Amino acid sequence: MKEAPPLKPKLRCAVYTRKSTEEGLEQEFNSLDAQREACEAYIASQKAEGWIPVADRYDDGGFSGGTLERPALKSLLADIEARRVDVVVVYKIDRLSRALMDFAKLVEVFDRNGVTFVSVTQSFNTTTSMGRLTLNVLLSFAQFEREVIGERIRDKFAASRRKGMWMGGWAPLGYDIKDRKLLINEPEAKLVQSMFRRFARGLQPQLIIEQLAKEGALNKNGKPIDKGYLYRILHNRVYLGEAVHKGTSYRGEHEPIVEKDLWDQVHALITASPRARTKRPLGRTPALLKGLIFGPTGTAMTPAHTRKSGRLYRYYVATDTIRTGSRASPIRRIAAAQIETAVIEQLKVLLQSPEVIVATWRAAKKTIKGITERQVAEEIRRFDVLWSELFPAEQARIVQLLVSRVDISEGGADITLKVDGLSTVLNELGGGRREAA
């Protein structure tokens, strides 16, 4: 009687598939399905050798072969360690890995667990020395191909950047992405402009952050703006209408949000050290009333200063006193700090008067659409709080906008306001909140 052939041991075969991008994965029959179909057909052809497919699927769609951080691959390795797999079947060797070092790690796991690796289009057995040699040669070419592809992508990216094209990524605040182009988002663009303007006016970053928080301003992700985000905004040359690649700027296809003059003002402040920015306003206190203050005889009073025992003393001196002597004017000189404080306090009182509020509202309506008298009054009330937050240089600029003339007499100081200047300052005080709204 003829002896029956010995039974072949069952070999559990796991099919692994991978695709680098997610393009086409939504199709009913995609690249992963094609790989799996070929692998399962190969396993069926080896049925006489005891090969059987495992039920679990190991598919990585949208993952690069240059890394081992892939969910399906990790699941496969876990099953190999648990001794649930005898053979790993792939369509092509680079589906499992394109990096020689990474593949060496995988082969070590296979060998330790007695697992054989098979490529459908490059069939070999990794348990033999010839199979290992073939594997290393193929892997070397796979890694070379991957590096060449990477170089092509980088070259194409650089060429596109030089043309000013937007090459993907998150849209910066102030822009939206449509058809792979940056288009200005008007409300966000106004918020970005307000950040640049506030910094250019000399406001400290922390103060800007606090103001933005009070106004309810949010970043692109809907979160409050912090100091780091503010500085990223201020350093992003995309707002000049530029595209940057490896430190080099090119003219972008998109429209700028920030003018070059404003950018230069901001970066002149940024390039100075924080200590220098802090000391500059204190060491160089501007004359708030320069060109605005006049003595009892109607002649202008000019800023002057002297030092005594290391301290700086500032004055306003009547010009006729300088020209003709000390008896020319009944008030020859006056302490700058004293008169400036008195003018600012009187200015705050004048701004609260109903007549000034109404006059300011009428002037503001010409440039600020839809503003109400109540809004004008609220913004003017904020002047007292904001004044202490401004740098001296900015305080001087505000005074030049608000005050037409200060006449000094023995009875005190008489201030003449600029109504048009009031509407300009009003626009600056409330512009940020109106833009955010």
LOTORNU-171648 format. One line per 4 residues: number of its first residue (from 1); their letters; for each residue x, y, z of N, C-alpha, C, CB. Coordinates in steps of 0.2 Angstrom, whole numbers. Last residue first. Glycine has a CB too. Layout:
BEGIN
NUM	A	X Y Z X Y Z X Y Z X Y Z; ... $
This chain:
BEGIN
437	AAER	-73 469 82 -80 468 82 -82 467 74 -84 474 84; -60 473 78 -61 466 81 -69 464 80 -59 465 88; -62 486 74 -60 481 69 -61 474 72 -52 482 68; -66 491 86 -71 491 81 -69 486 76 -71 498 78 $
433	RGGG	-54 490 94 -61 486 96 -66 486 90 -64 489 102; -45 498 87 -44 491 88 -50 487 89 -39 490 93; -51 511 87 -50 507 81 -49 500 82 -45 510 77; -52 519 98 -57 514 97 -56 509 91 -63 517 97 $
429	LENL	-40 527 97 -42 524 103 -46 518 102 -45 529 108; -40 531 84 -35 527 86 -36 523 92 -28 531 87; -52 539 84 -51 533 79 -46 528 81 -50 536 72; -48 549 93 -54 544 94 -53 538 90 -60 548 93 $
425	VTSL	-38 555 86 -36 552 92 -42 547 94 -35 556 98; -47 561 76 -41 557 74 -39 552 80 -35 561 72; -55 569 84 -58 563 80 -53 558 78 -62 566 74; -46 578 88 -49 574 93 -52 568 89 -55 578 97 $
421	GDVK	-42 585 77 -37 581 80 -40 576 85 -32 585 84; -54 592 75 -52 587 70 -47 582 73 -49 591 64; -53 601 86 -58 596 86 -57 591 81 -65 600 84; -40 605 96 -41 604 89 -47 599 89 -35 602 86 $
417	LTID	-41 618 110 -41 611 107 -42 611 99 -47 607 110; -32 628 119 -36 628 113 -35 621 110 -34 634 108; -30 633 136 -29 628 131 -34 629 126 -29 621 134; -21 643 147 -27 643 143 -26 638 137 -30 650 141 $
413	AGGE	-15 644 164 -14 642 157 -21 641 153 -10 635 156; -13 658 175 -14 651 173 -12 649 166 -21 648 175; -11 671 178 -17 668 181 -18 660 179 -23 671 178; -1 675 170 0 675 178 -6 671 181 1 682 181 $
409	SIDV	-1 663 156 -2 670 160 -1 669 167 -9 673 158; 1 655 141 3 655 148 2 662 151 10 653 150; -8 645 130 -6 652 132 -5 652 139 -12 657 130; -7 633 119 -7 634 126 -4 641 127 -3 628 130 $
405	RSVL	-15 626 105 -11 631 107 -12 631 115 -13 638 104; -21 614 100 -19 619 95 -14 624 98 -25 623 92; -20 597 104 -20 604 107 -17 609 101 -14 605 112; -21 584 99 -26 587 102 -26 594 104 -27 583 109 $
401	LQVI	-9 582 92 -15 581 88 -21 584 92 -17 573 88; 1 584 102 1 588 95 -5 588 91 7 586 91; -3 574 111 -4 581 113 -4 586 106 1 584 118; 1 563 103 -6 564 105 -7 571 107 -8 559 111 $
397	RAQE	15 565 103 11 565 97 4 566 98 12 558 93; 18 564 117 19 570 114 15 570 107 27 571 112; 15 550 119 11 556 123 12 562 119 13 556 130; 24 544 112 18 544 109 13 549 113 15 537 111 $
393	APFL	35 548 119 35 550 112 28 550 110 40 546 108; 32 541 132 32 549 131 32 551 124 39 551 134; 21 528 129 27 530 129 27 538 129 32 527 124; 5 525 138 9 527 132 16 529 134 5 533 129 $
389	ESWL	-2 523 150 1 517 147 5 519 140 -4 512 144; -7 535 154 -2 532 158 1 526 155 -4 530 165; -18 535 144 -13 540 144 -6 538 148 -15 547 147; -28 526 146 -23 525 141 -17 529 142 -26 525 134 $
385	VDFR	-36 532 157 -32 526 158 -27 525 153 -37 520 158; -40 544 150 -37 545 156 -33 538 158 -42 546 162; -47 539 139 -41 543 138 -37 543 144 -43 550 136; -59 534 141 -54 529 142 -47 533 141 -54 524 136 $
381	RIEE	-68 544 139 -67 542 146 -61 538 147 -73 539 149; -68 543 125 -64 549 128 -63 547 135 -69 555 127; -76 532 123 -69 532 121 -65 537 124 -68 532 113; -88 536 128 -84 530 131 -77 530 129 -88 524 129 $
377	AVQR	-91 546 119 -90 548 126 -86 542 130 -97 549 130; -92 539 107 -87 544 108 -86 546 115 -90 551 104; -103 531 110 -97 528 109 -91 533 110 -97 525 102; -113 541 111 -112 537 117 -105 534 116 -117 532 118 $
373	ETIG	-114 545 98 -112 550 103 -109 546 109 -117 555 104; -108 532 87 -113 536 90 -110 541 95 -118 531 94; -103 528 70 -101 529 77 -107 534 80 -94 533 77; -105 526 56 -110 523 61 -108 524 68 -110 515 60 $
369	KITK	-89 527 51 -96 526 49 -99 523 55 -96 521 43; -78 540 53 -80 533 56 -87 532 55 -78 534 64; -78 552 46 -73 547 45 -74 540 48 -66 549 47; -88 560 51 -86 561 44 -81 555 42 -83 567 43 $
365	KAAR	-90 558 64 -95 555 59 -93 555 52 -102 558 60; -81 566 70 -79 559 69 -84 555 64 -79 555 76; -87 578 71 -81 578 67 -80 570 65 -75 581 70; -97 575 80 -99 578 73 -93 577 68 -101 585 74 $
361	WTAV	-90 571 91 -94 566 88 -96 568 81 -100 565 92; -84 583 95 -79 577 92 -84 572 89 -76 574 98; -95 590 99 -91 593 93 -86 587 90 -86 599 95; -99 582 110 -103 583 104 -99 585 98 -109 588 105 $
357	IVEP	-88 584 118 -90 577 116 -94 578 110 -94 573 121; -87 597 120 -82 594 117 -84 587 114 -76 593 121; -99 599 128 -98 603 121 -93 599 117 -96 610 123; -98 591 139 -103 589 134 -102 593 127 -110 591 136 $
353	SQLL	-81 587 144 -87 592 144 -91 590 138 -84 599 143; -70 579 144 -76 576 147 -82 581 146 -75 575 154; -60 587 140 -62 582 135 -69 579 138 -57 576 135; -57 595 150 -60 598 145 -63 593 140 -55 602 140 $
349	VKLQ	-50 586 159 -56 589 161 -60 592 155 -55 595 166; -39 583 151 -43 578 153 -50 580 155 -40 574 159; -33 596 151 -35 593 145 -40 587 146 -29 590 141; -29 598 164 -34 602 161 -37 599 155 -32 609 160 $
345	EIVA	-19 588 164 -25 587 169 -31 592 166 -23 589 176; -10 593 155 -14 586 154 -20 586 158 -8 581 155; -7 605 160 -10 605 154 -14 598 153 -5 606 148; 0 601 172 -6 605 173 -10 605 166 -4 612 174 $
341	TEIQ	11 594 166 6 590 171 -1 594 171 9 589 178; 17 604 160 15 599 156 9 595 160 20 594 154; 21 613 170 16 615 166 13 609 162 19 620 161; 30 604 178 24 607 181 19 609 176 27 613 185 $
337	AAAI	40 600 168 35 595 171 29 598 175 39 591 177; 46 613 165 42 609 160 37 604 163 47 605 156; 44 628 174 46 621 174 42 617 170 46 618 182; 47 643 164 43 639 169 45 631 168 35 639 166 $
333	RRIP	53 660 162 53 652 161 49 649 166 61 650 162; 47 672 163 53 671 159 54 664 157 59 674 162; 34 681 163 35 674 165 41 672 160 29 670 164; 35 694 158 34 693 166 35 686 168 27 696 167 $
329	SARS	49 697 148 43 694 149 42 693 156 42 687 145; 61 705 148 57 706 142 50 703 143 60 702 136; 71 704 157 65 709 159 60 709 153 68 716 161; 82 697 152 77 694 157 71 698 159 81 693 164 $
325	GTRI	84 698 134 86 699 141 80 697 146 88 706 143; 81 697 121 82 704 123 84 704 131 76 707 122; 81 683 118 84 688 113 85 694 116 79 689 107; 76 676 129 83 674 126 86 679 121 82 667 122 $
321	TDTA	64 682 130 69 683 135 76 681 133 67 678 141; 58 678 119 60 686 119 65 687 125 54 690 120; 55 665 121 60 667 116 62 674 117 58 665 109; 54 658 138 51 663 133 57 665 128 48 669 136 $
317	VYYR	57 641 140 59 648 141 56 652 136 67 648 141; 53 627 150 51 631 144 53 638 145 43 630 142; 64 615 156 61 621 156 58 623 150 65 627 159; 71 601 166 68 604 160 64 610 161 64 598 156 $
313	YLRG	85 594 173 80 599 174 77 602 168 82 605 179; 93 580 178 91 584 172 85 588 174 89 579 166; 107 577 189 99 577 187 98 581 182 95 578 194; 120 579 192 118 573 189 111 572 187 120 567 193 $
309	SKRT	120 591 198 121 585 202 119 579 199 118 586 209; 111 597 185 114 599 191 114 593 196 109 604 194; 108 603 168 109 597 173 113 600 179 114 592 169; 94 609 159 101 610 162 102 604 167 101 617 166 $
305	HAPT	85 614 144 86 610 150 93 611 153 86 602 148; 70 620 135 77 620 137 78 616 143 79 628 139; 58 624 122 61 619 128 68 621 129 60 612 125; 51 640 121 55 635 118 58 630 124 61 637 114 $
301	MATG	37 650 118 42 647 123 45 641 121 38 646 130; 33 664 107 33 656 109 38 655 115 36 653 103; 24 678 113 29 675 110 30 668 112 36 679 111; 14 684 120 12 681 114 18 678 110 9 686 110 $
297	TPGF	17 688 133 18 693 128 16 690 121 25 696 128; 15 676 141 11 682 141 11 687 136 12 685 148; 20 663 129 20 667 135 15 672 135 27 669 136; 15 647 123 16 654 121 16 658 128 11 657 116 $
293	ILGK	16 631 116 16 635 122 18 642 120 20 632 127; 19 623 104 12 624 106 11 630 112 9 618 109; 32 620 102 28 623 97 21 625 98 28 618 91; 31 607 114 35 610 109 31 613 104 41 606 107 $
289	LLAP	25 600 124 22 606 122 26 610 117 20 611 128; 32 589 128 25 588 126 23 594 122 21 586 131; 48 585 124 44 591 126 37 590 123 48 598 124; 53 568 128 51 574 123 47 579 127 47 571 117 $
285	TRGL	65 561 137 58 563 137 57 569 133 57 565 145; 76 550 136 75 555 131 67 558 131 76 553 124; 75 541 146 81 545 146 80 551 141 87 541 143; 63 535 144 64 538 151 70 543 150 66 533 156 $
281	PRKT	63 529 132 58 534 133 60 538 140 51 531 134; 75 521 133 74 526 128 69 531 130 73 524 121; 73 510 142 77 516 144 76 522 139 84 514 144; 66 500 134 63 503 141 67 509 143 65 497 146 $
277	RARP	74 498 124 67 501 122 64 503 129 63 495 120; 85 493 130 86 499 127 79 502 126 90 498 120; 80 481 135 82 486 140 83 493 137 89 484 143; 77 474 123 72 476 127 74 482 132 69 470 131 $
273	SATI	87 481 109 86 477 115 80 479 119 93 476 119; 81 484 93 84 487 99 82 482 105 81 494 101; 73 477 84 80 476 84 83 479 90 83 479 78; 60 482 87 61 475 89 69 474 89 58 471 83 $
269	LAHV	61 495 81 60 494 89 62 487 91 52 496 91; 62 492 68 67 497 71 67 496 79 66 504 69; 51 485 66 57 482 67 63 486 69 59 478 60; 41 496 65 41 490 70 47 487 71 35 485 68 $
265	QDWL	46 503 54 45 506 61 45 501 67 39 510 61; 45 494 44 51 496 46 51 500 53 54 501 41; 31 492 43 35 486 45 42 489 48 36 482 39; 27 505 39 25 502 46 29 496 48 17 500 46 $
261	DKEV	33 505 27 35 510 32 33 508 39 32 517 30; 27 494 20 34 494 21 36 499 27 38 495 15; 10 489 26 15 494 22 22 493 25 12 501 22; 2 474 27 6 479 31 10 483 26 10 476 36 $
257	IPEH	-3 465 18 -7 468 23 -4 474 26 -9 462 28; -1 462 0 2 463 7 -4 466 11 8 468 6; -7 448 -10 -7 455 -8 -5 456 -1 -14 458 -9; 2 434 -17 -3 437 -13 -2 445 -12 -4 433 -7 $
253	EGRY	14 430 -23 8 431 -28 2 435 -24 5 424 -30; 29 439 -17 23 434 -17 18 435 -22 21 433 -10; 46 441 -20 39 444 -21 34 438 -22 39 448 -27; 55 432 -7 54 434 -14 47 437 -15 53 427 -18 $
249	STGK	69 431 4 62 433 3 61 434 -5 60 440 6; 77 418 12 77 423 7 70 424 5 81 420 1; 76 408 22 79 415 24 79 420 18 86 414 26; 70 397 15 77 397 18 80 404 19 82 393 14 $
245	HVAE	59 408 8 62 401 7 69 401 10 62 398 0; 45 417 8 51 416 11 53 409 10 52 419 18; 36 429 -1 36 422 1 44 421 3 34 418 -6; 27 445 3 33 441 1 32 433 3 39 444 5 $
241	GLYV	18 454 8 17 452 2 23 448 -1 15 457 -3; 21 457 21 23 462 16 22 460 9 31 463 17; 16 446 27 12 452 28 14 458 23 11 454 35; 26 437 26 21 436 22 16 442 22 17 430 24 $
237	RNHL	35 439 36 36 443 30 30 442 25 43 442 27; 33 439 53 31 436 47 31 440 41 24 432 48; 35 446 64 41 444 61 39 440 54 45 439 65; 23 449 70 27 454 68 33 452 64 29 458 75 $
233	IRYL	18 435 72 15 440 68 19 445 65 8 443 71; 27 432 82 27 428 76 24 432 70 24 421 77; 24 441 92 30 441 89 31 437 83 36 439 94; 11 435 95 12 442 93 18 443 89 11 447 99 $
229	YGKD	14 423 100 10 423 94 11 430 91 3 422 95; 21 426 112 24 422 107 21 423 100 25 415 108; 10 432 119 16 436 117 20 433 111 21 437 123; -6 427 113 -1 428 118 5 431 115 1 421 121 $
225	IPKG	-23 428 110 -16 430 107 -12 431 113 -17 436 102; -35 415 113 -32 421 114 -25 422 112 -32 423 122; -40 405 98 -37 405 105 -35 412 106 -32 400 106; -44 402 85 -49 403 90 -47 404 97 -55 399 90 $
221	NKNL	-34 400 77 -37 394 80 -42 395 85 -31 390 83; -30 412 74 -33 409 68 -36 402 71 -28 407 63; -33 422 89 -29 420 83 -33 415 79 -23 416 86; -44 435 94 -42 428 94 -38 427 88 -48 423 94 $
217	AGEK	-50 448 104 -46 446 98 -44 439 99 -41 451 97; -57 455 115 -59 448 112 -56 446 106 -67 448 111; -52 466 120 -56 467 114 -59 460 112 -52 470 109; -44 461 130 -51 465 132 -55 465 126 -49 471 135 $
213	ALQE	-34 456 123 -38 451 126 -45 454 128 -35 449 133; -28 467 118 -32 462 113 -36 458 117 -26 458 109; -23 472 130 -28 476 126 -32 471 121 -25 482 122; -14 463 133 -19 464 137 -25 468 134 -17 468 143 $
209	IILQ	-5 464 122 -9 457 123 -15 459 128 -4 452 127; 0 477 124 -4 475 118 -8 469 119 1 474 112; 6 475 136 1 479 136 -4 478 130 3 487 136; 17 467 132 12 464 137 5 468 137 15 464 144 $
205	PQLG	24 475 123 20 469 120 15 467 125 25 464 119; 21 493 125 24 487 127 20 481 125 25 487 135; 19 504 111 16 501 117 20 494 118 9 499 115; 24 512 101 28 511 107 25 507 112 30 518 109 $
201	RAFR	18 512 89 17 518 93 21 517 100 10 518 95; 21 499 84 25 505 81 24 511 85 23 506 74; 12 492 91 19 491 92 23 497 90 22 484 89; 0 497 85 1 498 92 9 497 94 -3 493 96 $
197	RFMS	2 493 71 2 500 73 3 501 81 -5 503 71; 3 479 72 8 482 70 8 490 72 9 482 62; -11 477 77 -5 474 81 1 478 79 -4 467 80; -18 482 66 -19 485 73 -13 483 77 -25 484 76 $
193	QVLK	-15 473 56 -13 479 56 -13 483 62 -17 483 51; -22 461 62 -15 461 61 -12 468 60 -13 457 54; -35 466 61 -32 464 67 -25 464 67 -35 458 70; -37 468 47 -37 474 51 -34 472 58 -44 476 52 $
189	AEPE	-36 454 44 -31 459 41 -31 465 45 -32 460 34; -48 449 49 -42 447 52 -36 452 50 -40 440 50; -57 456 41 -57 457 48 -51 455 51 -63 453 51; -53 451 27 -53 458 29 -53 459 37 -59 462 26 $
185	NILL	-41 440 22 -47 440 26 -48 447 29 -47 434 31; -34 439 6 -35 443 12 -42 442 15 -34 450 10; -28 423 0 -33 429 -1 -34 432 6 -40 426 -4; -16 413 -7 -18 417 -1 -23 423 -3 -12 419 3 $
181	KRDK	-20 398 -16 -18 405 -16 -20 408 -9 -21 409 -22; -26 386 -18 -19 386 -17 -16 393 -17 -16 381 -21; -40 389 -18 -37 387 -25 -29 388 -24 -39 391 -31; -38 399 -4 -43 397 -9 -39 395 -16 -48 402 -10 $
177	IDYG	-35 403 12 -32 399 7 -38 397 2 -28 393 9; -35 419 20 -38 412 19 -35 409 13 -46 413 18; -26 430 32 -27 427 25 -31 421 25 -20 425 22; -25 434 45 -26 439 40 -27 436 33 -20 443 40 $
173	LPAW	-14 422 50 -19 426 52 -19 432 47 -18 429 59; -9 410 37 -8 414 42 -14 419 44 -2 419 41; -15 393 35 -15 400 33 -13 405 38 -22 402 30; -3 380 36 -9 383 39 -9 390 36 -8 383 46 $
169	GGMW	2 373 19 3 374 27 -3 378 29 9 378 28; 7 379 3 4 375 8 5 376 15 5 367 7; 15 388 -4 16 381 -5 13 376 1 24 379 -5; 12 401 -15 10 398 -8 11 391 -9 3 400 -6 $
165	MGKR	25 408 -25 19 404 -24 18 402 -17 19 398 -29; 36 415 -29 31 418 -25 25 414 -23 29 425 -27; 45 409 -36 40 413 -40 35 416 -36 37 407 -45; 52 404 -26 55 409 -29 51 413 -34 61 407 -33 $
161	RSAA	43 393 -23 44 399 -18 47 405 -22 48 397 -12; 46 385 -34 39 388 -33 39 394 -28 34 383 -30; 59 381 -31 57 385 -37 51 388 -37 58 380 -43; 57 375 -19 61 381 -19 60 385 -25 69 379 -19 $
157	FKDR	49 364 -23 47 368 -18 51 375 -18 47 365 -11; 58 357 -32 52 360 -35 49 365 -30 47 355 -36; 68 354 -23 70 358 -28 63 361 -31 73 354 -34; 61 345 -15 64 351 -12 65 356 -17 70 349 -8 $
153	IREG	57 335 -24 52 339 -21 55 345 -18 49 334 -15; 70 330 -27 66 333 -33 60 338 -29 62 328 -37; 74 325 -15 78 331 -18 74 334 -24 84 328 -21; 65 315 -14 65 320 -9 69 326 -12 69 318 -2 $
149	IVER	69 306 -24 62 309 -24 62 315 -20 57 304 -22; 81 303 -20 81 306 -26 74 310 -26 82 302 -32; 78 296 -8 82 302 -7 81 306 -14 89 300 -6; 71 285 -14 67 289 -9 71 296 -9 67 286 -2 $
145	EFQA	81 279 -21 75 282 -25 71 287 -20 70 276 -27; 89 274 -11 92 279 -16 86 283 -19 96 276 -21; 81 265 -5 82 271 -1 85 276 -6 88 269 4; 80 256 -15 74 259 -13 75 265 -9 70 254 -9 $
141	FSLL	93 252 -16 90 255 -22 84 259 -20 89 251 -28; 94 246 -4 99 251 -6 96 255 -11 106 248 -7; 85 235 -5 84 241 -1 88 247 -2 85 238 7; 91 227 -15 85 230 -16 84 236 -12 79 225 -16 $
137	VNLT	103 223 -7 103 227 -13 97 231 -15 105 222 -19; 96 217 4 100 223 5 101 227 -1 107 221 8; 90 206 -3 86 211 1 90 217 2 84 208 8; 101 199 -7 97 202 -12 92 207 -9 92 196 -15 $
133	LRGM	107 195 5 111 199 0 106 203 -5 116 195 -3; 96 187 10 98 193 14 102 198 9 102 192 20; 97 177 1 91 181 2 92 187 5 85 177 6; 109 171 3 108 174 -3 102 179 -3 107 169 -8 $
129	STTT	107 166 16 112 172 15 111 175 9 119 169 16; 90 164 21 96 162 18 100 168 17 94 158 11; 78 169 26 82 165 31 88 162 28 78 159 33; 71 176 17 76 180 21 80 176 26 72 185 25 $
125	NFSQ	69 172 1 68 170 8 73 173 12 69 162 8; 60 180 -12 66 178 -9 64 176 -2 72 183 -10; 52 189 -26 52 183 -21 59 181 -19 48 178 -25; 47 202 -30 54 201 -29 55 195 -24 58 207 -26 $
121	TVSV	33 203 -30 37 205 -36 44 203 -36 35 212 -38; 30 199 -16 27 196 -22 31 197 -29 20 198 -23; 42 195 -4 39 201 -8 37 197 -15 45 206 -10; 42 189 12 41 188 5 39 194 2 37 181 4 $
117	FTVG	50 183 27 48 189 23 48 188 16 52 195 25; 46 173 41 49 174 34 46 180 31 48 167 30; 50 172 58 45 174 53 49 175 46 42 181 55; 56 169 71 55 164 66 50 166 60 53 158 69 $
113	NRDF	58 179 79 52 176 80 50 171 74 46 181 80; 70 184 75 69 182 82 63 178 83 69 189 87; 68 188 62 72 182 63 71 180 71 79 184 63; 59 199 63 57 193 60 61 187 62 57 194 52 $
109	VEVL	68 208 70 61 206 74 59 199 70 56 211 73; 77 209 60 79 207 67 73 204 71 83 212 71; 70 215 50 72 209 49 74 205 56 78 209 44; 68 228 57 62 224 55 64 216 54 58 226 49 $
105	KAFD	81 233 57 77 232 63 71 227 62 75 239 66; 83 234 43 87 229 47 84 228 54 94 232 48; 74 244 40 73 237 38 77 232 41 74 236 30; 80 255 45 74 253 48 72 246 46 68 258 45 $
101	MLAR	92 255 37 93 254 44 86 252 47 95 261 48; 86 258 24 90 252 25 91 250 33 97 253 23; 70 263 21 76 265 24 80 258 26 75 269 30; 58 260 16 62 262 11 69 264 14 59 269 8 $
97	SLRD	47 246 20 52 251 22 56 253 16 56 249 28; 36 240 14 37 239 21 42 244 24 40 232 22; 37 244 1 30 245 4 31 244 12 25 240 2; 48 240 -5 48 246 -2 42 248 1 50 251 -7 $
93	IKYV	45 227 -9 49 227 -3 49 234 0 56 226 -5; 28 224 -14 35 226 -16 39 228 -9 35 232 -21; 18 217 -8 18 217 -15 25 219 -17 13 223 -17; 22 206 6 21 212 3 21 212 -4 26 217 6 $
89	VVVD	19 195 20 19 195 12 17 203 10 14 191 9; 27 186 32 24 193 30 25 193 23 29 198 34; 23 171 41 25 174 35 22 181 34 24 170 29; 17 169 54 23 165 52 27 168 45 21 158 50 $
85	VRRA	9 176 68 11 177 61 17 173 59 12 184 59; 8 176 81 2 175 78 3 174 70 -3 180 80; 18 179 92 18 173 88 11 171 84 20 167 93; 19 191 97 14 187 100 13 180 97 7 190 100 $
81	EIDA	27 197 87 30 196 94 25 191 98 30 203 98; 17 198 77 23 194 76 26 192 83 28 198 72; 8 208 83 6 201 82 12 196 81 1 201 76; 17 219 83 14 216 90 12 209 89 9 221 92 $
77	LLSK	19 221 70 25 219 74 22 216 81 29 225 75; 6 225 66 9 219 63 15 216 68 11 220 56; 5 237 73 0 231 75 3 224 72 -7 232 72; 14 244 67 15 243 74 11 237 76 13 249 78 $
73	LAPR	9 245 54 15 241 55 16 239 62 21 246 52; -3 252 57 -4 245 55 3 241 55 -6 245 47; 4 265 61 -1 261 65 -2 254 63 -8 264 66; 20 269 60 14 268 56 10 263 60 16 265 49 $
69	ELTG	35 273 61 29 276 65 23 275 61 30 283 68; 46 271 54 42 265 57 36 267 61 47 261 61; 49 280 39 48 279 46 44 273 48 44 286 49; 48 280 25 54 282 28 54 282 36 56 289 26 $
65	GSFG	36 278 19 41 272 20 47 274 24 42 268 14; 23 288 26 29 287 22 33 281 24 33 293 23; 5 285 24 11 285 28 17 284 24 10 280 34; -7 283 18 -5 290 19 1 290 24 -11 294 22 $
61	GDDY	-12 268 25 -14 273 20 -12 280 22 -21 273 18; -8 253 29 -6 260 31 -7 265 25 1 260 33; -16 238 34 -15 243 29 -13 250 32 -22 244 25; -18 224 38 -13 228 40 -12 233 34 -6 224 42 $
57	RDAV	-31 214 44 -29 218 39 -23 223 42 -34 222 35; -34 197 50 -33 204 51 -29 207 45 -28 204 57; -34 183 46 -40 187 44 -39 195 45 -46 185 49; -21 176 36 -24 178 42 -30 183 41 -19 181 47 $
53	PIWG	-20 164 23 -20 171 25 -23 172 32 -24 175 20; -9 150 23 -15 152 24 -15 160 26 -19 148 29; 2 137 16 1 145 17 -7 146 17 4 149 11; 5 124 13 2 126 19 1 133 21 7 123 24 $
49	EAKQ	9 122 0 15 123 5 12 124 12 20 128 3; -2 123 -7 0 117 -6 6 116 -1 3 114 -13; -4 137 -8 -8 133 -3 -5 126 -2 -15 133 -6; 2 146 -15 7 142 -11 3 138 -6 11 147 -7 $
45	SAIY	-7 153 -21 -3 149 -26 1 145 -21 1 153 -30; -12 161 -11 -17 155 -14 -12 150 -18 -22 158 -18; -2 170 -10 -3 166 -5 -7 160 -7 -7 169 1; -5 177 -22 2 173 -21 1 168 -16 7 178 -20 $
41	AECA	-17 183 -19 -16 178 -25 -10 174 -24 -17 181 -32; -14 191 -9 -18 185 -8 -18 180 -13 -25 188 -7; -6 200 -17 -3 196 -11 -7 190 -10 -2 201 -5; -15 206 -25 -9 202 -28 -6 198 -23 -4 207 -30 $
37	ERQA	-24 212 -16 -26 207 -21 -21 202 -23 -31 210 -26; -16 221 -10 -18 215 -6 -21 210 -10 -24 218 -1; -14 230 -20 -8 227 -17 -10 220 -13 -4 231 -12; -27 234 -22 -23 231 -28 -17 227 -25 -21 236 -33 $
33	DLSN	-30 241 -10 -34 235 -12 -30 231 -18 -41 237 -15; -21 251 -11 -20 246 -5 -24 240 -7 -23 249 1; -26 259 -22 -20 255 -22 -19 250 -17 -14 261 -21; -44 254 -22 -38 259 -22 -32 255 -22 -38 263 -16 $
29	FEQE	-60 254 -26 -54 250 -26 -48 254 -27 -55 245 -33; -67 266 -22 -70 259 -20 -64 254 -20 -76 257 -24; -57 280 -15 -60 276 -21 -62 269 -18 -56 275 -27; -50 286 -6 -58 286 -5 -61 282 -10 -60 293 -5 $
25	LGEE	-37 286 -9 -39 281 -5 -47 280 -4 -36 282 2; -33 296 -18 -36 290 -21 -39 285 -16 -32 287 -25; -21 302 -7 -24 303 -13 -27 296 -16 -19 306 -18; -13 300 4 -20 298 5 -24 299 -2 -23 302 10 $
21	TSKR	3 293 1 -1 298 1 -8 296 2 -1 303 -5; 10 280 1 13 286 5 8 292 6 19 288 0; 3 265 7 3 270 1 5 277 5 -4 271 -2; 4 247 10 6 254 12 5 259 6 13 255 15 $
17	TYVA	1 231 17 1 236 12 2 243 14 -6 235 8; 4 214 21 5 221 23 5 226 17 12 222 27; -3 200 26 -2 204 21 -2 211 23 -8 203 15; 3 185 34 0 192 35 2 196 29 2 195 42 $
13	CRLK	0 168 35 2 174 31 -1 180 32 2 172 24; 4 154 44 0 160 44 3 166 41 -3 161 51; 6 138 38 10 145 39 5 150 38 15 145 33; 5 122 44 1 128 42 5 134 43 -6 128 45 $
9	PKLP	15 109 37 13 113 43 9 119 40 19 115 47; 9 95 27 13 102 28 10 106 34 12 106 21; 9 78 30 6 84 30 10 90 31 0 84 36; 18 66 19 17 70 26 13 76 25 24 71 29 $
5	PAEK	8 56 8 13 61 9 12 64 16 13 66 4; 5 38 12 2 45 11 8 50 12 -4 47 15; 12 24 4 12 28 10 9 35 8 19 28 13; 3 11 -4 7 17 -5 6 22 1 5 21 -11 $
1	M	4 -6 0 0 0 0 4 6 0 -5 0 6 $
